[in-house]
Amino acid sequence: MTADLRGLADDLREGKTLPLYFFEGEDEYRKRRALERVREVALGGGDKAAADVAYEFLDAPLPDEIIERASTGSFFAERKLIAVVGAETYGKEAAPVFESYADSASGDAIVILLARGKADRRGKLFKSLDGRGLVFSFPYLTGGDRRRRIAKEAENSGMKLDGDALDYLDYVLSPDLYTITNEMEKLRLFRGSDGGEVTLDDVKNVVAVSRVESIFDAVRFVGEGRGQRAMEAIGRLLDSGENELAILSLLARQAKLFWQAKVLAESGAPPREIAEKLGVPWRYVDEYVDGGRRLPEWVLARMHRSLTSLDFKVKTGAVEPRLAIEMFAAQAASPAVARTN
């Protein structure tokens, strides 16, 4: 079981750090915030220039090289911090290296391993570090946690969202907190120095909805066998600079929501119950029910399996994100996908 994030926050408030951390999960924003908090606790309070020298950010070097760097003291600071991105690429041979360091480190250096996305929980390295309480997971926030975070980010920018504005943002924004904080900054600039209450009209004047509309359309077009239209919808996202990994995650989420909405609606569940189980504002639930109704269950199941498989291949480096997106859209041309309209 991964370590408790609240426990991590409590320890850092008390100035306590571990010799090694393994951060994994889809929400890159929360991972980077946690990294910066560890950095502040470990290196803050002294000379800034010295703290900067004592901080290294590396792209998946060999495990032995990481430990060698950690074991070499800094001439400019009492401690050093080494952050390593790409930790999901390390295999079972890395496990004993990091195990030994975690068990014997003096505390003069801290190593933070950052996985891109979710780590393979079946791997030896994950299991080993997890057993030592060194793995911290940062999934996308959902349901009430997500709504509270959106409201909190608005408050941090000096604004208060009314109920309709919060519902709308919960519906249209990507699951990652980078998107949420960026849109809050746009709203803050739009509102100016007065801040205050933000209404639905304010949000619609500022926040682009093409992301949700394009993802919604792309999944439906693939299910209906309309590959060209699917690529047009995805192309709008790519042209706007949307992150490819985020697009893949959103496609998988949308396919799952369509499928869940279809099953729940056919079981006779009322809209508010469906909205609660899907974790979407109830006023938008009809769109998900209609999207699921238009597609056979076997098509929805097939899309979900495909996206899950493609996501795993991307995370393991077997397929580039853009190619994975194109492979998903290409399914619309498969004879196995029957047109439904």
Buried (B, 14 or more C-beta within 10 A) or exposed (E): EBBEBEEBEEBBEEEEBBBBBBBBBBBBBBBBEBBEBBBEBBBEEEEEEBBEBBBBEBEBBEBEEBBEBBEEBBEBBEBBBBBBBBBBBBEEEBBEBBBEBBEEBEEBBBBBBBBBBBBBEEBBBBBBBBEBBBBBBBBBBBEEEBBEBBBEBBEEBEBEBEEBBBBBBBBBBBBBBBBBBBBBEBBBEBBEEEBEEBBBEBBEEBBEEBBBBBBBBBBBBBBBBBBEBBBBBBBBBBEEEBBBBBBBBBBBBBBBBBBBBBBBBEEEBEBEBBBBBBBBBBBBBBBBBBBBEBBBEEBBEBBBEBBEBBBBBBBEEEBEBBEBBBBBBEBBEEEEBEEBE
